[in-house]
Amino acid sequence: MKTLTALFTAAALTFTAAGLAQADDDVRVDQIPGLVKEGKIKSPEELNKIALDLHPGFTIKDTDLDKRFNGYEYEVELRNATTNEEWDVELDAATGKVLKNKKDD
């Protein structure tokens, strides 16, 4: 019985780890227009504006769209050229809701 329990536990951990590995996937740039058209995410321009409105005077350094287990997340790295200050902003790509707004240390 202990062996059977151990096998089920190992199998559950394997499936859980595999599921987590697939939960956060980068979305290819060529897929974004389709997601916008289907209404699954806001346009990158709208999402960029939300991030830039949080930090006037900053510019976008990098962006990334990820598929999460609960939807899509848009990540924006912002930089102020004058002060060299950098911020990371994470948004719910469907709603534009700010999930994280953190200064880089």
N, C-alpha and C positions, 0 to 999 in steps of 0.2 A: 504494500500500500504506500509506503514511503517513497518507493521508486516511482510509482505512478504520479504521486503528488509532485515530486521533483520534476518529472517530465512536463506536466501541465504548467508548472510555474515557469520553467525554462521556455516553453513555447509561448506563454503569455508575454514574457519579457522580450522575446525576440520580435513578436508581432508589434508590441508597443514601441520598441526602438525603431523598427522599420517604419511605422506610422509617423513617428516624430520626425524621422529623417525626411519624409516626403511632405510633411506639413508646411515647411517653409521653403518654397521654391522661388527662385528669381523668375520673373515674367519677362519673356523676350520682347524687345521693342516692337517687333512687327505684330505682336498680339494685342498691343494697347488700343489701336483704333477699333478693333472688334469689341473689346470689353467696354469701351466708351459707347459705341453704337448700341450695344445690348443693354446699356444702362447699369452695368455692374460696377463701374467706377466713374468718377468725375474725370474730366480731361486733365492732362498734366498741367496745362496752362492755369486752370482753376486751382489746382492743388498747389502749384508754385506760388500763385498770388496769395493764398492763405498763409503760407510759410513766410513770404516776404513781408506781408502786412504785420506779422509778429515782430519783425526785425527790420525797420526802415533803414536804408543806407547799406544794407548787406546785399551780397550777390550770391547766386547759387553756385556752389562748388561741385556738387554731385547730386544725382537723384537715383532712386532705385525703387522698383515696384516688386513686391513679394506677395506670393499667394500664401496665406496663412490658413490654418484649419478652420478659422471662423470668417474668412473673407480675404480682402486684399488690403495691404498696408503700403503706403507711399512714404519713403524716407527721403528727406532733403537735408543736405549739408550746406550750411550757409557760412559765409565769411565776410568780415568787414576788412577791406584792404587798408584802411587807415590805422585801425587798432590791432589788426591781426587776430581779432576775437572770432571764434568759431562756435556755431550752435548746431545741434542736431534736432530736427523736428520730424516727428513721425505722425502721420495722419491716417485715419480710416479713409481709404481711397473711395469708398462708396458715398460717404457722407461729408467728408472734409473735416470731421471732428479731430481736434488735436489730441493725440494719445500721449505724446511726449514732446517736451520743449526743454532741452537740456544744454547747458553750456559745456563745451569741451574744455577739459582741464589741461 
